[in-house]
């Protein structure tokens, strides 16, 4: 309701009834999505809401301490609405399959768009689900299936085990398949997980609230140990999806021991799990 009132105060067309806010989904301090519709064919609802050179939306963003806000066109066509709600991911509505009875949707995405659809901490996909009212599952769309390893598994199939935030971190680190996870090993998984932690920049603001200095956050030794354990768990979970024969085929006869990095033997991790 607070965000709705902010839009009312900045966008007079909303008070006049020329623009209607059809839905709002928000994670305070992180991101918000707002769907708008015009009651007049002469008014572009998104353009009017954002304002000339973004002045209207910038005022709202400043009021919310630079919270990201996506303003999208509302439509009652679920495929189109879901595709728009998942921005900044670029999605062709034709790749969205929505079941109006179950309120579930499957979205086929280009590999490089998956992390944008999910978003940091899983916020983007969760907000899209809240805004559209659909439970959304995303899948990697591969144009040339012949180039894909039939034994491989998309990392997004582990959403239930790892959670959206972890999946986002792995995708951001370029580890989008089981094969890449297993070939990279614990060391590469650690790099992906720690990489997203290091990019949490701290800003120092001057009196005009403009950032004048930023620095990379330092990762503590305790954090490193924590993320190492998480990386080992991820590796083990993915490894357990394959028997020895399938793993050999997946990795093209590579020695599994060499995949772990730092001399860690995968058998040692599996032994720890069974003890």
C-alpha positions in Angstrom: 0.0 0.0 0.0 2.9 2.3 0.8 4.4 1.9 -2.7 0.9 2.4 -4.3 0.6 5.7 -2.4 4.1 6.8 -3.7 3.0 6.2 -7.2 -0.2 8.1 -6.7 1.7 11.1 -5.4 4.2 11.1 -8.3 1.9 10.1 -11.2 -1.2 12.3 -11.4 -2.7 10.1 -14.2 -3.2 7.4 -11.5 -5.3 9.7 -9.4 -7.2 10.8 -12.5 -8.0 7.2 -13.3 -6.1 7.3 -16.7 -3.6 4.8 -15.4 -4.5 1.8 -13.3 -2.0 -0.1 -11.2 -3.0 -3.8 -11.7 -0.6 -5.3 -9.4 2.4 -4.7 -7.1 5.0 -7.3 -5.8 7.8 -6.1 -3.6 10.7 -7.3 -1.5 11.4 -4.1 0.6 14.8 -2.8 0.1 15.6 -5.1 -2.8 13.2 -4.9 -5.7 9.6 -4.2 -6.7 7.5 -5.0 -9.8 4.5 -2.9 -10.8 2.1 -3.7 -13.5 0.2 -0.8 -15.1 -2.6 -0.4 -17.6 -4.0 2.7 -19.3 -7.7 3.5 -19.7 -7.0 5.8 -22.6 -5.5 4.8 -25.9 -3.6 8.1 -25.9 -1.6 7.4 -22.9 1.4 5.0 -22.6 1.0 3.6 -19.1 4.7 2.7 -18.6 6.0 5.9 -20.2 3.7 8.1 -18.1 4.5 6.2 -14.9 8.3 6.3 -15.5 8.1 10.0 -16.6 10.1 12.1 -18.9 13.7 10.9 -18.7 12.7 8.7 -15.8 12.1 11.6 -13.4 8.9 10.3 -11.8 10.3 6.8 -11.2 13.6 8.3 -10.0 11.8 10.2 -7.3 10.1 7.0 -6.0 13.4 5.1 -6.2 15.1 7.8 -4.1 12.3 7.6 -1.5 12.9 3.9 -1.2 16.7 4.3 -0.9 17.5 3.2 -4.4 15.3 0.1 -4.5 15.0 -1.4 -8.0 11.6 -1.0 -9.5 10.4 -2.6 -12.7 7.3 -1.0 -14.3 5.7 -3.3 -16.8 2.7 -3.4 -19.1 -0.2 -5.4 -17.8 -2.0 -7.8 -20.0 -4.6 -10.6 -19.4 -2.6 -12.9 -21.7 -0.7 -15.0 -19.2 2.1 -16.0 -21.5 2.9 -12.4 -22.3 2.4 -11.2 -18.8 4.7 -13.8 -17.3 7.4 -13.0 -19.9 7.2 -9.3 -19.0 7.2 -10.0 -15.3 10.5 -11.9 -15.5 12.4 -8.9 -16.9 15.3 -8.0 -17.0 15.4 -11.5 -18.6 14.7 -11.3 -22.3 11.9 -13.8 -23.0 9.9 -14.7 -26.1 6.3 -15.2 -24.9 6.0 -18.1 -27.3 8.4 -20.0 -25.0 6.1 -19.6 -22.1 3.6 -22.4 -21.5 0.9 -21.4 -18.9 -1.8 -23.7 -17.5 -4.6 -21.5 -16.3 -6.2 -24.3 -14.3 -3.2 -25.2 -12.2 -1.7 -21.7 -12.3 1.6 -23.2 -13.2 3.9 -22.0 -16.0 7.0 -23.5 -17.8 9.4 -21.0 -19.3 12.1 -22.0 -21.8 15.0 -19.6 -21.6 18.2 -19.1 -23.4 21.1 -20.2 -21.2 22.4 -16.7 -20.7 19.0 -15.4 -19.5 18.4 -17.9 -16.7 20.3 -16.1 -14.0 18.4 -12.8 -14.8 15.0 -14.6 -14.6 15.9 -16.0 -11.2 17.6 -12.9 -9.9 19.8 -12.5 -6.8 18.4 -14.2 -3.8 15.7 -15.6 -6.2 13.9 -12.3 -5.9 13.1 -11.8 -9.5 11.3 -15.0 -10.1 9.6 -14.8 -6.7 8.2 -11.4 -7.5 7.1 -12.5 -10.9 5.2 -15.4 -9.3 3.5 -13.0 -6.9 2.7 -10.5 -9.6 1.3 -13.0 -12.1 -0.2 -15.5 -9.6 1.6 -18.3 -11.4 4.1 -20.8 -10.1 6.9 -20.5 -12.5 9.5 -23.1 -13.5 12.4 -22.1 -15.8 14.2 -24.4 -18.2 17.2 -24.0 -20.4 16.3 -23.9 -24.1 18.9 -25.4 -26.3 18.5 -24.7 -30.0 20.9 -27.5 -31.2 20.2 -30.6 -29.1 23.0 -32.5 -30.9 25.5 -30.3 -29.2 24.2 -31.2 -25.7 25.5 -34.2 -23.7 22.5 -36.5 -23.2 24.0 -37.5 -19.8 24.2 -33.9 -18.5 21.8 -32.2 -16.1 20.8 -28.5 -16.0 21.7 -27.0 -12.7 18.3 -25.4 -12.5 16.9 -28.9 -12.0 18.5 -28.7 -8.5 16.3 -25.7 -7.4 14.6 -27.7 -4.8 17.8 -29.0 -3.3 19.9 -25.8 -3.5 17.3 -22.9 -3.5 17.1 -20.0 -5.9 19.8 -17.9 -4.3 22.4 -20.7 -4.6 21.3 -21.5 -8.2 21.7 -17.8 -9.1 25.2 -17.8 -7.6 26.2 -20.9 -9.6 24.8 -19.5 -12.8 26.5 -16.2 -12.2 29.8 -18.2 -11.9 29.2 -20.0 -15.2 28.3 -23.3 -13.6 25.0 -24.0 -15.4 25.2 -27.8 -15.8 26.2 -30.8 -13.7 29.1 -31.4 -16.1 30.6 -28.0 -15.4 30.1 -28.5 -11.7 31.9 -31.9 -11.7 34.7 -30.7 -14.0 35.2 -27.5 -12.0 35.1 -29.3 -8.7 34.8 -27.8 -5.2 37.4 -25.1 -6.0 35.3 -23.7 -8.9 32.1 -23.9 -6.9 33.7 -22.0 -4.1 34.9 -19.3 -6.5 31.3 -18.9 -7.8 29.8 -18.7 -4.3 32.5 -16.3 -2.9 32.4 -14.2 -6.1 28.8 -13.1 -5.4 29.7 -12.3 -1.8 32.7 -10.1 -2.9 30.5 -8.0 -5.2 28.4 -6.7 -2.3 29.9 -3.2 -2.5 29.8 -0.8 0.3 29.1 2.8 -0.7 30.0 6.0 1.1 27.6 8.9 0.3 28.3 12.6 0.3 25.7 15.2 1.2 24.0 14.9 -2.1 23.5 11.1 -1.6 25.8 10.3 -4.5 28.2 7.5 -4.1 31.7 8.9 -3.9 33.6 5.8 -2.9 33.1 2.0 -3.0 35.2 -0.9 -1.9 34.9 -4.7 -2.2 33.7 -6.4 1.0 36.4 -8.6 2.7 35.5 -12.3 3.1 36.4 -13.5 6.6 38.1 -16.9 7.2 34.9 -18.2 8.9 32.9 -17.3 5.8 35.4 -19.0 3.6 35.1 -22.2 5.7 31.4 -22.0 5.6 31.2 -21.6 1.8 33.8 -24.4 1.3 31.4 -26.8 3.2 28.5 -25.6 1.0 30.6 -26.1 -2.1 31.5 -29.7 -1.0 27.8 -30.4 -0.4 26.8 -29.1 -3.8 29.5 -31.2 -5.5 28.4 -34.3 -3.5 24.7 -33.7 -4.3 25.4 -33.4 -8.0 27.9 -36.3 -8.0 25.3 -38.6 -6.4 23.0 -38.2 -9.5 25.4 -40.4 -11.6 26.6 -43.9 -11.3 30.3 -44.5 -12.1 29.6 -45.6 -15.7 27.4 -42.5 -16.5 29.9 -40.2 -14.8 32.8 -41.6 -16.9 30.7 -41.0 -20.0 29.8 -37.5 -18.9 33.4 -36.5 -18.1 34.9 -38.1 -21.1 37.1 -40.5 -19.1 38.5 -37.7 -17.0 39.9 -38.8 -13.6 37.4 -37.7 -11.0 40.1 -37.0 -8.5 41.5 -34.2 -10.6 38.2 -32.4 -10.7 38.0 -31.5 -7.1 40.9 -29.1 -6.8 43.2 -28.7 -3.9 43.9 -32.5 -3.9 40.4 -33.4 -2.5 39.3 -36.9 -3.4 35.6 -37.2 -4.2 35.6 -40.6 -2.5 36.6 -38.9 0.7 33.6 -36.7 0.6 31.3 -39.6 -0.2 32.8 -41.5 2.8 32.1 -38.6 5.1 28.5 -38.6 3.9 28.0 -42.3 4.8 29.7 -42.1 8.2 
